[in-house]
């Protein structure tokens, strides 16, 4: 019987099964929610990062930047 490996990073859990890795998200109640294969999750993250959709702060083009609220 193969030994199962798991890695925990905060609320993210990565499990290895049959040489493949799968991502789960831990809820506050301790339940795990399946996210997808690690390869797919990473590829999606990289694609979004390249498009500026990850790590960027969105500001509405019609609103004033933060800190310029009328007083």
PDB file of N, CA, C and O in Angstrom, chain B, residues numbered from 101:
ATOM      1  N   UNK B 101       0.848  -1.186   0.000  1.00  0.00           N
ATOM      2  CA  UNK B 101       0.000   0.000   0.000  1.00  0.00           C
ATOM      3  C   UNK B 101       0.889   1.242   0.000  1.00  0.00           C
ATOM      4  O   UNK B 101       1.813   1.362   0.804  1.00  0.00           O
ATOM      5  N   UNK B 102       0.594   2.154  -0.907  1.00  0.00           N
ATOM      6  CA  UNK B 102       1.389   3.366  -1.030  1.00  0.00           C
ATOM      7  C   UNK B 102       1.048   4.335   0.093  1.00  0.00           C
ATOM      8  O   UNK B 102      -0.102   4.450   0.516  1.00  0.00           O
ATOM      9  N   UNK B 103       2.073   5.024   0.558  1.00  0.00           N
ATOM     10  CA  UNK B 103       1.874   6.000   1.626  1.00  0.00           C
ATOM     11  C   UNK B 103       1.348   7.301   1.027  1.00  0.00           C
ATOM     12  O   UNK B 103       1.882   7.781   0.027  1.00  0.00           O
ATOM     13  N   UNK B 104       0.328   7.863   1.616  1.00  0.00           N
ATOM     14  CA  UNK B 104      -0.232   9.126   1.145  1.00  0.00           C
ATOM     15  C   UNK B 104       0.549  10.273   1.761  1.00  0.00           C
ATOM     16  O   UNK B 104       0.882  10.254   2.945  1.00  0.00           O
ATOM     17  N   UNK B 105       0.833  11.264   0.943  1.00  0.00           N
ATOM     18  CA  UNK B 105       1.578  12.429   1.397  1.00  0.00           C
ATOM     19  C   UNK B 105       0.669  13.642   1.317  1.00  0.00           C
ATOM     20  O   UNK B 105      -0.094  13.795   0.363  1.00  0.00           O
ATOM     21  N   UNK B 106       0.752  14.507   2.324  1.00  0.00           N
ATOM     22  CA  UNK B 106      -0.015  15.747   2.297  1.00  0.00           C
ATOM     23  C   UNK B 106       0.837  16.891   2.808  1.00  0.00           C
ATOM     24  O   UNK B 106       1.690  16.715   3.677  1.00  0.00           O
ATOM     25  N   UNK B 107       0.589  18.064   2.251  1.00  0.00           N
ATOM     26  CA  UNK B 107       1.283  19.278   2.637  1.00  0.00           C
ATOM     27  C   UNK B 107       0.225  20.311   2.974  1.00  0.00           C
ATOM     28  O   UNK B 107      -0.764  20.454   2.254  1.00  0.00           O
ATOM     29  N   UNK B 108       0.430  21.035   4.071  1.00  0.00           N
ATOM     30  CA  UNK B 108      -0.542  22.037   4.498  1.00  0.00           C
ATOM     31  C   UNK B 108       0.123  23.406   4.526  1.00  0.00           C
ATOM     32  O   UNK B 108       1.192  23.578   5.113  1.00  0.00           O
ATOM     33  N   UNK B 109      -0.525  24.384   3.881  1.00  0.00           N
ATOM     34  CA  UNK B 109      -0.062  25.768   3.850  1.00  0.00           C
ATOM     35  C   UNK B 109      -1.238  26.650   4.244  1.00  0.00           C
ATOM     36  O   UNK B 109      -2.021  27.060   3.387  1.00  0.00           O
ATOM     37  N   UNK B 110      -1.365  26.941   5.524  1.00  0.00           N
ATOM     38  CA  UNK B 110      -2.504  27.737   5.989  1.00  0.00           C
ATOM     39  C   UNK B 110      -3.797  26.990   5.746  1.00  0.00           C
ATOM     40  O   UNK B 110      -4.010  25.913   6.304  1.00  0.00           O
ATOM     41  N   UNK B 111      -4.665  27.555   4.912  1.00  0.00           N
ATOM     42  CA  UNK B 111      -5.943  26.909   4.633  1.00  0.00           C
ATOM     43  C   UNK B 111      -5.906  26.069   3.353  1.00  0.00           C
ATOM     44  O   UNK B 111      -6.941  25.570   2.911  1.00  0.00           O
ATOM     45  N   UNK B 112      -4.730  25.912   2.763  1.00  0.00           N
ATOM     46  CA  UNK B 112      -4.572  25.113   1.547  1.00  0.00           C
ATOM     47  C   UNK B 112      -3.921  23.780   1.892  1.00  0.00           C
ATOM     48  O   UNK B 112      -2.933  23.732   2.626  1.00  0.00           O
ATOM     49  N   UNK B 113      -4.478  22.708   1.361  1.00  0.00           N
ATOM     50  CA  UNK B 113      -3.972  21.360   1.590  1.00  0.00           C
ATOM     51  C   UNK B 113      -3.660  20.739   0.236  1.00  0.00           C
ATOM     52  O   UNK B 113      -4.496  20.769  -0.667  1.00  0.00           O
ATOM     53  N   UNK B 114      -2.462  20.175   0.088  1.00  0.00           N
ATOM     54  CA  UNK B 114      -2.076  19.485  -1.142  1.00  0.00           C
ATOM     55  C   UNK B 114      -1.851  18.025  -0.796  1.00  0.00           C
ATOM     56  O   UNK B 114      -1.060  17.699   0.089  1.00  0.00           O
ATOM     57  N   UNK B 115      -2.551  17.151  -1.500  1.00  0.00           N
ATOM     58  CA  UNK B 115      -2.429  15.710  -1.271  1.00  0.00           C
ATOM     59  C   UNK B 115      -1.814  15.047  -2.490  1.00  0.00           C
ATOM     60  O   UNK B 115      -2.090  15.426  -3.628  1.00  0.00           O
ATOM     61  N   UNK B 116      -0.969  14.042  -2.232  1.00  0.00           N
ATOM     62  CA  UNK B 116      -0.399  13.251  -3.315  1.00  0.00           C
ATOM     63  C   UNK B 116      -1.114  11.909  -3.356  1.00  0.00           C
ATOM     64  O   UNK B 116      -1.253  11.229  -2.339  1.00  0.00           O
ATOM     65  N   UNK B 117      -1.562  11.543  -4.542  1.00  0.00           N
ATOM     66  CA  UNK B 117      -2.179  10.234  -4.747  1.00  0.00           C
ATOM     67  C   UNK B 117      -1.710   9.692  -6.085  1.00  0.00           C
ATOM     68  O   UNK B 117      -1.893  10.327  -7.123  1.00  0.00           O
ATOM     69  N   UNK B 118      -1.107   8.521  -6.053  1.00  0.00           N
ATOM     70  CA  UNK B 118      -0.632   7.845  -7.269  1.00  0.00           C
ATOM     71  C   UNK B 118       0.268   8.750  -8.104  1.00  0.00           C
ATOM     72  O   UNK B 118       0.172   8.766  -9.331  1.00  0.00           O
ATOM     73  N   UNK B 119       1.138   9.500  -7.441  1.00  0.00           N
ATOM     74  CA  UNK B 119       2.097  10.346  -8.140  1.00  0.00           C
ATOM     75  C   UNK B 119       1.541  11.658  -8.659  1.00  0.00           C
ATOM     76  O   UNK B 119       2.259  12.409  -9.319  1.00  0.00           O
ATOM     77  N   UNK B 120       0.289  11.949  -8.381  1.00  0.00           N
ATOM     78  CA  UNK B 120      -0.316  13.213  -8.799  1.00  0.00           C
ATOM     79  C   UNK B 120      -0.683  14.013  -7.554  1.00  0.00           C
ATOM     80  O   UNK B 120      -0.907  13.446  -6.484  1.00  0.00           O
ATOM     81  N   UNK B 121      -0.741  15.326  -7.701  1.00  0.00           N
ATOM     82  CA  UNK B 121      -1.026  16.202  -6.566  1.00  0.00           C
ATOM     83  C   UNK B 121      -2.362  16.908  -6.779  1.00  0.00           C
ATOM     84  O   UNK B 121      -2.685  17.340  -7.885  1.00  0.00           O
ATOM     85  N   UNK B 122      -3.133  17.014  -5.692  1.00  0.00           N
ATOM     86  CA  UNK B 122      -4.463  17.612  -5.738  1.00  0.00           C
ATOM     87  C   UNK B 122      -4.587  18.663  -4.642  1.00  0.00           C
ATOM     88  O   UNK B 122      -4.042  18.497  -3.551  1.00  0.00           O
ATOM     89  N   UNK B 123      -5.306  19.747  -4.936  1.00  0.00           N
ATOM     90  CA  UNK B 123      -5.431  20.877  -4.023  1.00  0.00           C
ATOM     91  C   UNK B 123      -6.820  20.878  -3.390  1.00  0.00           C
ATOM     92  O   UNK B 123      -7.833  20.682  -4.061  1.00  0.00           O
ATOM     93  N   UNK B 124      -6.835  21.104  -2.074  1.00  0.00           N
ATOM     94  CA  UNK B 124      -8.072  21.215  -1.309  1.00  0.00           C
ATOM     95  C   UNK B 124      -7.998  22.494  -0.487  1.00  0.00           C
ATOM     96  O   UNK B 124      -6.909  22.939  -0.123  1.00  0.00           O
ATOM     97  N   UNK B 125      -9.147  23.085  -0.194  1.00  0.00           N
ATOM     98  CA  UNK B 125      -9.210  24.257   0.678  1.00  0.00           C
ATOM     99  C   UNK B 125      -9.899  23.842   1.961  1.00  0.00           C
ATOM    100  O   UNK B 125     -10.960  23.218   1.930  1.00  0.00           O
ATOM    101  N   UNK B 126      -9.290  24.191   3.101  1.00  0.00           N
ATOM    102  CA  UNK B 126      -9.872  23.859   4.396  1.00  0.00           C
ATOM    103  C   UNK B 126     -10.825  24.963   4.825  1.00  0.00           C
ATOM    104  O   UNK B 126     -10.467  26.141   4.830  1.00  0.00           O
ATOM    105  N   UNK B 127     -12.036  24.573   5.185  1.00  0.00           N
ATOM    106  CA  UNK B 127     -13.021  25.528   5.674  1.00  0.00           C
ATOM    107  C   UNK B 127     -12.840  25.755   7.160  1.00  0.00           C
ATOM    108  O   UNK B 127     -12.091  25.028   7.813  1.00  0.00           O
ATOM    109  N   UNK B 128     -13.512  26.751   7.697  1.00  0.00           N
ATOM    110  CA  UNK B 128     -13.410  27.053   9.124  1.00  0.00           C
ATOM    111  C   UNK B 128     -13.978  25.926   9.977  1.00  0.00           C
ATOM    112  O   UNK B 128     -13.629  25.793  11.149  1.00  0.00           O
ATOM    113  N   UNK B 129     -14.861  25.109   9.383  1.00  0.00           N
ATOM    114  CA  UNK B 129     -15.440  23.980  10.110  1.00  0.00           C
ATOM    115  C   UNK B 129     -14.578  22.722  10.003  1.00  0.00           C
ATOM    116  O   UNK B 129     -14.953  21.668  10.517  1.00  0.00           O
ATOM    117  N   UNK B 130     -13.426  22.827   9.338  1.00  0.00           N
ATOM    118  CA  UNK B 130     -12.520  21.691   9.204  1.00  0.00           C
ATOM    119  C   UNK B 130     -12.785  20.824   7.990  1.00  0.00           C
ATOM    120  O   UNK B 130     -12.044  19.874   7.736  1.00  0.00           O
ATOM    121  N   UNK B 131     -13.840  21.137   7.228  1.00  0.00           N
ATOM    122  CA  UNK B 131     -14.149  20.356   6.037  1.00  0.00           C
ATOM    123  C   UNK B 131     -13.233  20.758   4.891  1.00  0.00           C
ATOM    124  O   UNK B 131     -12.849  21.921   4.766  1.00  0.00           O
ATOM    125  N   UNK B 132     -12.887  19.785   4.058  1.00  0.00           N
ATOM    126  CA  UNK B 132     -12.046  20.035   2.895  1.00  0.00           C
ATOM    127  C   UNK B 132     -12.918  20.184   1.659  1.00  0.00           C
ATOM    128  O   UNK B 132     -13.850  19.409   1.445  1.00  0.00           O
ATOM    129  N   UNK B 133     -12.606  21.188   0.850  1.00  0.00           N
ATOM    130  CA  UNK B 133     -13.295  21.396  -0.417  1.00  0.00           C
ATOM    131  C   UNK B 133     -12.283  21.196  -1.535  1.00  0.00           C
ATOM    132  O   UNK B 133     -11.235  21.840  -1.552  1.00  0.00           O
ATOM    133  N   UNK B 134     -12.595  20.304  -2.467  1.00  0.00           N
ATOM    134  CA  UNK B 134     -11.698  20.008  -3.582  1.00  0.00           C
ATOM    135  C   UNK B 134     -11.622  21.211  -4.508  1.00  0.00           C
ATOM    136  O   UNK B 134     -12.650  21.765  -4.898  1.00  0.00           O
ATOM    137  N   UNK B 135     -10.388  21.623  -4.867  1.00  0.00           N
ATOM    138  CA  UNK B 135     -10.178  22.741  -5.777  1.00  0.00           C
ATOM    139  C   UNK B 135      -9.863  22.221  -7.175  1.00  0.00           C
ATOM    140  O   UNK B 135     -10.484  22.644  -8.149  1.00  0.00           O
ATOM    141  N   UNK B 136      -8.892  21.298  -7.279  1.00  0.00           N
ATOM    142  CA  UNK B 136      -8.525  20.734  -8.575  1.00  0.00           C
ATOM    143  C   UNK B 136      -7.123  20.174  -8.527  1.00  0.00           C
ATOM    144  O   UNK B 136      -6.457  20.241  -7.494  1.00  0.00           O
ATOM    145  N   UNK B 137      -6.664  19.614  -9.656  1.00  0.00           N
ATOM    146  CA  UNK B 137      -5.287  19.120  -9.724  1.00  0.00           C
ATOM    147  C   UNK B 137      -4.301  20.287  -9.569  1.00  0.00           C
ATOM    148  O   UNK B 137      -4.555  21.384 -10.065  1.00  0.00           O
ATOM    149  N   UNK B 138      -3.193  20.051  -8.890  1.00  0.00           N
ATOM    150  CA  UNK B 138      -2.206  21.105  -8.643  1.00  0.00           C
ATOM    151  C   UNK B 138      -1.732  21.735  -9.949  1.00  0.00           C
ATOM    152  O   UNK B 138      -1.581  22.954 -10.027  1.00  0.00           O
ATOM    153  N   UNK B 139      -1.497  20.924 -10.964  1.00  0.00           N
ATOM    154  CA  UNK B 139      -1.022  21.441 -12.248  1.00  0.00           C
ATOM    155  C   UNK B 139      -2.006  22.458 -12.835  1.00  0.00           C
ATOM    156  O   UNK B 139      -1.591  23.504 -13.335  1.00  0.00           O
ATOM    157  N   UNK B 140      -3.288  22.160 -12.776  1.00  0.00           N
ATOM    158  CA  UNK B 140      -4.313  23.066 -13.295  1.00  0.00           C
ATOM    159  C   UNK B 140      -4.386  24.344 -12.467  1.00  0.00           C
ATOM    160  O   UNK B 140      -4.519  25.437 -13.017  1.00  0.00           O
ATOM    161  N   UNK B 141      -4.300  24.208 -11.147  1.00  0.00           N
ATOM    162  CA  UNK B 141      -4.360  25.372 -10.258  1.00  0.00           C
ATOM    163  C   UNK B 141      -3.181  26.308 -10.535  1.00  0.00           C
ATOM    164  O   UNK B 141      -3.361  27.523 -10.619  1.00  0.00           O
ATOM    165  N   UNK B 142      -1.988  25.751 -10.675  1.00  0.00           N
ATOM    166  CA  UNK B 142      -0.794  26.571 -10.929  1.00  0.00           C
ATOM    167  C   UNK B 142      -0.876  27.227 -12.303  1.00  0.00           C
ATOM    168  O   UNK B 142      -0.583  28.415 -12.438  1.00  0.00           O
ATOM    169  N   UNK B 143      -1.274  26.464 -13.328  1.00  0.00           N
ATOM    170  CA  UNK B 143      -1.386  27.038 -14.674  1.00  0.00           C
ATOM    171  C   UNK B 143      -2.399  28.176 -14.714  1.00  0.00           C
ATOM    172  O   UNK B 143      -2.166  29.188 -15.375  1.00  0.00           O
ATOM    173  N   UNK B 144      -3.513  28.023 -14.021  1.00  0.00           N
ATOM    174  CA  UNK B 144      -4.523  29.080 -13.962  1.00  0.00           C
ATOM    175  C   UNK B 144      -3.975  30.307 -13.249  1.00  0.00           C
ATOM    176  O   UNK B 144      -4.201  31.434 -13.690  1.00  0.00           O
ATOM    177  N   UNK B 145      -3.250  30.097 -12.141  1.00  0.00           N
ATOM    178  CA  UNK B 145      -2.651  31.207 -11.399  1.00  0.00           C
ATOM    179  C   UNK B 145      -1.676  31.979 -12.283  1.00  0.00           C
ATOM    180  O   UNK B 145      -1.710  33.209 -12.323  1.00  0.00           O
ATOM    181  N   UNK B 146      -0.805  31.253 -12.994  1.00  0.00           N
ATOM    182  CA  UNK B 146       0.193  31.903 -13.854  1.00  0.00           C
ATOM    183  C   UNK B 146      -0.497  32.702 -14.958  1.00  0.00           C
ATOM    184  O   UNK B 146      -0.100  33.828 -15.254  1.00  0.00           O
ATOM    185  N   UNK B 147      -1.528  32.121 -15.566  1.00  0.00           N
ATOM    186  CA  UNK B 147      -2.251  32.810 -16.634  1.00  0.00           C
ATOM    187  C   UNK B 147      -2.895  34.093 -16.105  1.00  0.00           C
ATOM    188  O   UNK B 147      -2.809  35.139 -16.749  1.00  0.00           O
ATOM    189  N   UNK B 148      -3.539  34.019 -14.937  1.00  0.00           N
ATOM    190  CA  UNK B 148      -4.162  35.205 -14.352  1.00  0.00           C
ATOM    191  C   UNK B 148      -3.122  36.250 -13.969  1.00  0.00           C
ATOM    192  O   UNK B 148      -3.352  37.446 -14.146  1.00  0.00           O
ATOM    193  N   UNK B 149      -1.979  35.809 -13.447  1.00  0.00           N
ATOM    194  CA  UNK B 149      -0.911  36.737 -13.053  1.00  0.00           C
ATOM    195  C   UNK B 149      -0.386  37.481 -14.282  1.00  0.00           C
ATOM    196  O   UNK B 149      -0.150  38.687 -14.227  1.00  0.00           O
ATOM    197  N   UNK B 150      -0.204  36.752 -15.397  1.00  0.00           N
ATOM    198  CA  UNK B 150       0.283  37.382 -16.626  1.00  0.00           C
ATOM    199  C   UNK B 150      -0.711  38.406 -17.161  1.00  0.00           C
ATOM    200  O   UNK B 150      -0.316  39.389 -17.787  1.00  0.00           O
ATOM    201  N   UNK B 151      -1.996  38.177 -16.915  1.00  0.00           N
ATOM    202  CA  UNK B 151      -3.030  39.097 -17.379  1.00  0.00           C
ATOM    203  C   UNK B 151      -3.282  40.224 -16.376  1.00  0.00           C
ATOM    204  O   UNK B 151      -4.116  41.096 -16.620  1.00  0.00           O
ATOM    205  N   UNK B 152      -2.561  40.210 -15.244  1.00  0.00           N
ATOM    206  CA  UNK B 152      -2.732  41.252 -14.237  1.00  0.00           C
ATOM    207  C   UNK B 152      -3.908  41.013 -13.319  1.00  0.00           C
ATOM    208  O   UNK B 152      -4.350  41.935 -12.634  1.00  0.00           O
ATOM    209  N   UNK B 153      -4.428  39.795 -13.288  1.00  0.00           N
ATOM    210  CA  UNK B 153      -5.593  39.502 -12.467  1.00  0.00           C
ATOM    211  C   UNK B 153      -5.268  38.977 -11.090  1.00  0.00           C
ATOM    212  O   UNK B 153      -6.182  38.733 -10.301  1.00  0.00           O
ATOM    213  N   UNK B 154      -3.990  38.792 -10.767  1.00  0.00           N
ATOM    214  CA  UNK B 154      -3.588  38.284  -9.455  1.00  0.00           C
ATOM    215  C   UNK B 154      -2.561  39.238  -8.879  1.00  0.00           C
ATOM    216  O   UNK B 154      -1.593  39.598  -9.549  1.00  0.00           O
ATOM    217  N   UNK B 155      -2.769  39.645  -7.645  1.00  0.00           N
ATOM    218  CA  UNK B 155      -1.803  40.502  -6.975  1.00  0.00           C
ATOM    219  C   UNK B 155      -1.944  41.973  -7.320  1.00  0.00           C
ATOM    220  O   UNK B 155      -1.207  42.806  -6.794  1.00  0.00           O
ATOM    221  N   UNK B 156      -2.863  42.294  -8.181  1.00  0.00           N
ATOM    222  CA  UNK B 156      -3.086  43.680  -8.560  1.00  0.00           C
ATOM    223  C   UNK B 156      -4.295  44.211  -7.801  1.00  0.00           C
ATOM    224  O   UNK B 156      -5.256  43.479  -7.563  1.00  0.00           O
ATOM    225  N   UNK B 157      -4.245  45.472  -7.426  1.00  0.00           N
ATOM    226  CA  UNK B 157      -5.376  46.101  -6.753  1.00  0.00           C
ATOM    227  C   UNK B 157      -6.205  46.798  -7.817  1.00  0.00           C
ATOM    228  O   UNK B 157      -5.701  47.648  -8.551  1.00  0.00           O
ATOM    229  N   UNK B 158      -7.465  46.439  -7.898  1.00  0.00           N
ATOM    230  CA  UNK B 158      -8.347  47.025  -8.903  1.00  0.00           C
ATOM    231  C   UNK B 158      -8.947  48.324  -8.387  1.00  0.00           C
ATOM    232  O   UNK B 158      -9.455  48.386  -7.268  1.00  0.00           O
ATOM    233  N   UNK B 159      -8.885  49.347  -9.207  1.00  0.00           N
ATOM    234  CA  UNK B 159      -9.534  50.619  -8.901  1.00  0.00           C
ATOM    235  C   UNK B 159     -10.463  50.944 -10.059  1.00  0.00           C
ATOM    236  O   UNK B 159     -10.086  50.811 -11.223  1.00  0.00           O
ATOM    237  N   UNK B 160     -11.653  51.360  -9.742  1.00  0.00           N
ATOM    238  CA  UNK B 160     -12.622  51.717 -10.773  1.00  0.00           C
ATOM    239  C   UNK B 160     -12.107  52.919 -11.560  1.00  0.00           C
ATOM    240  O   UNK B 160     -11.650  53.894 -10.962  1.00  0.00           O
ATOM    241  N   UNK B 161     -12.171  52.866 -12.886  1.00  0.00           N
ATOM    242  CA  UNK B 161     -11.686  54.008 -13.673  1.00  0.00           C
ATOM    243  C   UNK B 161     -12.570  55.245 -13.511  1.00  0.00           C
ATOM    244  O   UNK B 161     -12.153  56.350 -13.860  1.00  0.00           O
ATOM    245  N   UNK B 162     -13.779  55.074 -12.988  1.00  0.00           N
ATOM    246  CA  UNK B 162     -14.675  56.222 -12.821  1.00  0.00           C
ATOM    247  C   UNK B 162     -14.628  56.801 -11.415  1.00  0.00           C
ATOM    248  O   UNK B 162     -15.203  57.861 -11.166  1.00  0.00           O
ATOM    249  N   UNK B 163     -13.956  56.127 -10.498  1.00  0.00           N
ATOM    250  CA  UNK B 163     -13.890  56.602  -9.112  1.00  0.00           C
ATOM    251  C   UNK B 163     -12.528  57.234  -8.847  1.00  0.00           C
ATOM    252  O   UNK B 163     -11.532  56.888  -9.482  1.00  0.00           O
ATOM    253  N   UNK B 164     -12.505  58.163  -7.900  1.00  0.00           N
ATOM    254  CA  UNK B 164     -11.238  58.767  -7.502  1.00  0.00           C
ATOM    255  C   UNK B 164     -10.387  57.729  -6.791  1.00  0.00           C
ATOM    256  O   UNK B 164     -10.924  56.804  -6.180  1.00  0.00           O
ATOM    257  N   UNK B 165      -9.061  57.866  -6.859  1.00  0.00           N
ATOM    258  CA  UNK B 165      -8.200  56.921  -6.146  1.00  0.00           C
ATOM    259  C   UNK B 165      -8.430  56.998  -4.640  1.00  0.00           C
ATOM    260  O   UNK B 165      -8.887  58.030  -4.149  1.00  0.00           O
ATOM    261  N   UNK B 166      -8.129  55.944  -3.899  1.00  0.00           N
ATOM    262  CA  UNK B 166      -8.313  55.964  -2.446  1.00  0.00           C
ATOM    263  C   UNK B 166      -7.512  57.094  -1.806  1.00  0.00           C
ATOM    264  O   UNK B 166      -6.417  57.420  -2.266  1.00  0.00           O
ATOM    265  N   UNK B 167      -8.043  57.676  -0.772  1.00  0.00           N
ATOM    266  CA  UNK B 167      -7.360  58.756  -0.074  1.00  0.00           C
ATOM    267  C   UNK B 167      -7.818  60.138  -0.517  1.00  0.00           C
ATOM    268  O   UNK B 167      -7.398  61.143   0.057  1.00  0.00           O
ATOM    269  N   UNK B 168      -8.672  60.198  -1.530  1.00  0.00           N
ATOM    270  CA  UNK B 168      -9.157  61.480  -2.028  1.00  0.00           C
ATOM    271  C   UNK B 168     -10.656  61.633  -1.809  1.00  0.00           C
ATOM    272  O   UNK B 168     -11.354  62.253  -2.611  1.00  0.00           O
ATOM    273  N   UNK B 169     -11.141  61.057  -0.709  1.00  0.00           N
ATOM    274  CA  UNK B 169     -12.560  61.168  -0.399  1.00  0.00           C
ATOM    275  C   UNK B 169     -12.867  62.597   0.041  1.00  0.00           C
ATOM    276  O   UNK B 169     -12.090  63.204   0.779  1.00  0.00           O
ATOM    277  N   UNK B 170     -13.995  63.131  -0.411  1.00  0.00           N
ATOM    278  CA  UNK B 170     -14.336  64.495   0.026  1.00  0.00           C
ATOM    279  C   UNK B 170     -14.597  64.532   1.524  1.00  0.00           C
ATOM    280  O   UNK B 170     -15.213  63.617   2.071  1.00  0.00           O
ATOM    281  N   UNK B 171     -14.137  65.574   2.184  1.00  0.00           N
ATOM    282  CA  UNK B 171     -14.244  65.657   3.636  1.00  0.00           C
ATOM    283  C   UNK B 171     -15.235  66.566   4.067  1.00  0.00           C
ATOM    284  O   UNK B 171     -15.435  66.737   5.269  1.00  0.00           O
TER     285      UNK B 171
END
